[in-house]
Each structure stands twice: as structure tokens, then as C-alpha cells.
């Protein structure tokens, strides 16, 4: 079984019990042993080489942190898998902690995007659009992403029309723009001074601006994109982030598989309220937390604050089937197994 | 913060369901690799189900997961609302693992397409980025929840081990 574990791709196990200092020391050790990792993990070399070539020097920190995951392959497991593996987790935290670099609410994001897109347009009109933008910020994630994308383009269209009309029509236009969210109207692009005015170049410019806006938006989602300019670089970052997240999922599922001899989650019996409380408790973590909503999720502490979860309400691993009565019931039942010595 | 928490809660509810269903349809005992695959599969289906919207990636993830296992009925049962429209086209999905190009937006776009489920089916670069955005949010939710669950498991696992040893 251990050989099977070792041969897995993105394996490592971690614990939350390490102190920060120990973790830092471990991370330094990992960084020194980078080359060893590359040579040792033959299974992963195609991917690692690919990563090395692909990402260049921009992502050294991220690469090293992700390599520290693979380091665990060479260092062996054994029965002590509970101990001493904070760093790979910390490594993943580094992946994730890059979100801390962007301290922007989505609402502010929209305003920034609109600002940059409107260099040649009337800025006074923006103030009138702010309340509408803020109401956008209250919608759900998935809708918000699409709505914002379309709102920008429709707003852009509206804006150009507004430039030539009286400002008293603005409020009507904005509400109109709000209702036609899903449709993409004609994009009215005003040609700037000294640029070509034929239809093709205008359309092309509109398309390019739309793409660049999206790129900027993604830049706010994917951490660490601020330093990189250009489409290729940002695509690099996005690809890196997606790969990082997918690797984390792989690793976490392996960890869960190891920790759960039977296929179940020991979390069923934690009630929803406690779960919520747990998630909101983690706000006060040592790393800076994103202020708003869906796009800048909470960073979790290295050492979890489990005080919100009542220990008496977690099941033991030994009695899986007994606690699952009906679907809805089983999710929120609490059992009294807990710590009974 | 609230909507992201809602995403996470939707995900974990679906995940518990899918894991339970998977558990009942697979023979035990399983070794670690099979367990890992089952957990991975159930969580992928769960994020796709939690999204259950009109995104390409969620449908592609469903059909990809459905192709990997023999549990298509189970997958369809879990995802009552999501349709498997992409099923036929998604059969040719495969990961591009040997990407070595260093330059070019085009090559990177192709690589991103191979990463995001259903990306190959999207021609418009615009739309691809939007899909990636959505996918990243849900992927992030998956990671956060799994990490929490793993941490809880670690704590309860320690307790259970101590109890067993006594």
C-alpha cells in the first residue's frame, strides 16, 4: 500500500499541528532539495519539465512550493504520516495566498474596469452608474460573472450614445442597460483621434477591448497576475493557477482516501450552522483575507480553529452506516459519540 | 463572502450525496487508489452539480466522469437538471500533457482548453476565459471544502486511533 502511495502523482500528507517556525524551516529545506525532487520523481518529470519550461522565472516561488508536494514522495511515508507535513500544506497556502495580493471587491473591480475603458469618455456619468453597479455586486457568483461581462459591453454601448445625448436620459439608459443583460446590443465604439474609422477596424478594436477587459477581470481573480502584462503571460498565470488547484484536489482526495478507511466523510454530522460559523471564524487568520464574495475566498489558517465545531458531534469512523438514515436527516444529525473514554 | 459560502455549502451537500451513492454502488474493500479515485470522482461530480447551470465545463465534467466509470445512471440521477448534451462530443477529451511550447498566445489558449473541462469545444477565446473564470471559482470551493474536511478527519482520526489503541 505504501508503494502505491508513493507512486501517486501529487501526493503528500500534512497536518495542522506544525508550528509556523517548523513549517518555515521545512519550506526552506524543500527549496534546497528542488533538484533532487525533479530527478527522483520520474513519474512526474514530464509534467514538471513542462512546468519549468512553461513558466519561466516568474513563478519560482509557486513552483518550489508545488514541488515541495512531490518531495514527500521521496521522503517516504510510514505510520507517521500525521506528523510534520505542515509545509506541503503551507506550500498550497502559498498557492492560494496569492489571492491576498488583490485587495479589491468585485464592485471596485467593475469600477476600475470601467474607468480604464473610459479614458476618452465622460467620467461624470460613472457616478450615476455606481448604484447600479453596486446592486450587481449582490447577485450570485455565476450570474455575476456573466452579467458583468455583458454589462460592461452594454454599458460601453450605452455610454457612447450618452455622450451625444442629454444627461437627463442617463438614468433611463442605465435601467435599460440593466434589463437587457443577456443580450449583446450593438457595440458603439467611438473612434479616437487619429485612428482609422472604417468598420472593420472599429469592430476589431471593440473586440480587442472586450478581450482585454476580460483579461483584466481574470487578473483580479487569479492571484499574482498583476505583475505580468501581456496576454501570454496572463494566460500563463491562469493555466498555472488552474493546474495548481487541480493538483490540490488530487492531493486532497488522496489524503481523504487515506484518512477514511471507508468511503465517507466525517463531516455529515456537523450541522450547517456550525459549518457556517467555522467558515466565518477563519476570517481572522494570519494571512490577509479578501473582503468580498465569491471570487476572493477565505484563506484558511495553517492551524485550524476547530473550536467552532463541537467535538462531541463528530462521528467515529467505525460506525458509518448507522448514522445515515435518510438523506436530509443524515446531513444534519448530531451524534453523541464523540470523546467518551 | 456569503455567496462563496453558499457555493461551498452547496458543494458539500452534493458531495455527501454523491459519495454516499458511489459508496453503495461499488464493491468493498477498496485500496487507497480506488478510494482516491472514488473521492475525486464524487467531488468532481459534486462541483459540476453545484454549478448545474449553463456552463460548458460543468456538463463536460459530468460526461467525462460518466465515461470514466460505469455509473452513468448514478451520474444522471445525481444531476437531474443537467443534461448530457455534450456527451458525444466529449468522448474525445484528453489531456494534453506534453506541452512544451514557450511562446504564443495561441498555444497557451490551446493548453488552457485542455485543462478546463469542455474547453476544446469552445472556439471563442472570449467565452473560454469566462468559462475558466467560473471553473476557477468552483475549483477553489472544492479545494477549500476538501481541505476543511481533511483537517476535521485528521482530528477525529487521531481521536479514533487513540480509542482503538486503548
Contacts between the chains, C-beta under 8 A, distances in Angstrom:
chain1	res1	chain2	res2	distance
A	1	B	31	6.6
A	1	B	32	6.0
A	4	B	31	6.6
A	4	B	32	5.9
A	4	B	33	5.7
A	5	B	32	6.2
A	8	B	33	7.3
A	8	B	36	7.5
A	15	B	154	6.1
A	16	B	151	5.6
A	16	B	154	6.8
A	46	B	97	6.1
A	46	B	98	6.1
A	47	B	97	6.5
A	49	B	100	7.9
A	50	B	97	7.3
A	50	B	98	6.8
A	50	B	99	5.7
A	50	B	100	6.1
A	53	B	100	5.7
A	53	B	102	6.2
A	54	B	99	6.9
A	54	B	100	7.6
A	54	B	102	7.1
A	56	B	102	7.9
A	82	B	154	7.0
A	82	B	157	7.9
A	82	B	158	6.9
A	89	B	147	7.9
A	92	B	143	8.0
A	92	B	147	7.9
A	96	B	140	7.9
A	96	B	143	7.5
A	140	B	3	5.3
A	140	B	6	7.6
A	141	B	3	5.3
A	141	B	4	7.0
A	141	B	7	6.1
A	141	B	134	7.8
A	141	B	137	5.7
A	142	B	51	6.7
A	142	B	53	5.5
A	142	B	55	7.3
A	142	B	134	5.9
A	142	B	137	7.9
A	145	B	130	6.5
A	145	B	133	5.5
A	145	B	134	5.7
A	145	B	137	7.8
A	146	B	130	6.9
A	149	B	130	6.0
A	210	B	126	6.5
A	211	B	125	6.7
A	211	B	126	5.9
A	211	B	129	7.7
A	214	B	126	6.4
A	214	B	129	4.9
A	214	B	130	6.8
A	215	B	129	7.1
A	217	B	133	7.2
A	218	B	129	5.9
A	218	B	132	7.2
A	218	B	133	5.8
A	221	B	133	5.9
A	221	B	136	6.1
A	221	B	137	7.6
A	222	B	136	6.9
A	231	B	105	4.6
A	232	B	103	7.0
A	232	B	104	6.8
A	232	B	105	5.1
A	232	B	108	5.9
A	235	B	105	6.3
A	235	B	108	4.0
A	235	B	109	6.5
A	235	B	112	6.2
A	236	B	108	6.5
A	238	B	112	6.5
A	238	B	129	7.9
A	238	B	132	6.2
A	238	B	136	7.9
A	239	B	108	6.5
A	239	B	111	5.9
A	239	B	112	5.3
A	239	B	115	6.2
A	241	B	136	6.7
A	242	B	112	7.3
A	242	B	115	5.0
A	242	B	116	6.8
A	242	B	132	6.9
A	242	B	135	7.3
A	242	B	136	6.4
A	242	B	139	7.1
A	243	B	115	6.5
A	245	B	136	6.9
A	245	B	139	4.4
A	245	B	140	6.3
A	245	B	142	7.9
A	245	B	143	5.7
A	246	B	115	7.3
A	246	B	139	6.9
A	248	B	143	4.8
A	248	B	147	7.9
A	249	B	40	6.9
A	249	B	43	6.9
A	249	B	44	7.9
A	249	B	139	7.0
A	249	B	142	5.7
A	249	B	143	5.9
A	249	B	146	6.7
A	250	B	40	6.7
A	252	B	143	6.7
A	252	B	146	4.0
A	252	B	147	5.9
A	252	B	150	5.7
A	253	B	36	5.2
A	253	B	39	4.2
A	253	B	40	4.2
A	253	B	43	6.4
A	253	B	146	6.8
A	254	B	32	7.4
A	254	B	36	4.5
A	255	B	150	5.0
A	256	B	36	7.8
A	256	B	39	5.2
A	256	B	146	6.6
A	256	B	149	6.6
A	256	B	150	5.5
A	256	B	153	6.6
A	257	B	32	5.3
A	257	B	33	7.9
A	257	B	35	3.6
A	257	B	36	4.0
A	257	B	38	7.7
A	257	B	39	5.4
A	258	B	32	6.0
A	259	B	150	6.5
A	259	B	153	4.3
A	259	B	154	6.4
A	259	B	157	5.3
A	260	B	35	7.3
A	260	B	153	6.3
A	262	B	23	7.7
A	262	B	28	7.6
A	263	B	19	6.1
A	263	B	22	6.9
A	263	B	23	4.4
A	263	B	26	7.6
A	263	B	30	7.3
A	263	B	35	6.2
A	263	B	38	5.9
A	263	B	39	7.2
A	264	B	19	6.6
A	264	B	20	7.6
A	264	B	23	6.7
A	265	B	15	7.3
A	265	B	16	6.0
A	265	B	19	6.4
A	265	B	149	5.6
A	265	B	153	7.7
A	266	B	149	7.5
A	266	B	152	6.0
A	266	B	153	5.3
A	266	B	156	5.1
A	267	B	12	7.1
A	267	B	16	7.7
A	267	B	148	7.7
A	267	B	149	5.1
A	267	B	152	5.7
A	267	B	153	8.0
A	268	B	16	5.7
A	270	B	152	7.5
A	272	B	9	6.9
A	275	B	9	6.9
A	275	B	12	7.6
A	276	B	5	6.5
A	276	B	9	7.6
A	278	B	148	7.3
A	279	B	5	5.4
A	279	B	8	6.9
A	280	B	1	7.6
A	280	B	5	7.6
A	283	B	1	7.9
A	291	B	1	8.0
A	292	B	1	6.5
A	293	B	1	6.0
A	293	B	2	7.2
A	293	B	3	5.2
A	293	B	4	5.7
A	294	B	3	4.8
A	294	B	4	4.2
A	294	B	7	6.2
A	294	B	137	5.7
A	295	B	4	7.8
A	295	B	137	6.3
A	297	B	4	5.1
A	297	B	140	5.4
A	297	B	141	7.0
A	297	B	144	5.9
A	298	B	1	7.3
A	298	B	4	7.6
A	298	B	144	7.2
A	300	B	144	6.9
A	300	B	147	6.4
A	300	B	148	7.2
A	304	B	148	7.6
A	304	B	151	4.7
A	304	B	155	8.0
A	306	B	151	7.6
A	306	B	152	7.2
A	306	B	155	6.1
A	309	B	152	6.8
A	311	B	155	7.8
A	311	B	159	7.9
A	314	B	152	6.9
A	314	B	155	8.0
A	314	B	156	4.9
A	315	B	156	7.6
A	316	B	156	7.2
A	316	B	159	7.8
A	316	B	160	5.2
A	316	B	163	7.4
A	317	B	156	7.1
A	317	B	157	6.9
A	317	B	160	5.1
A	318	B	160	6.9
A	324	B	20	6.7
A	327	B	17	6.6
A	327	B	20	7.7
A	330	B	16	7.9
A	331	B	13	6.6
A	331	B	16	6.3
A	339	B	159	6.3
A	341	B	163	7.5
A	341	B	166	7.6
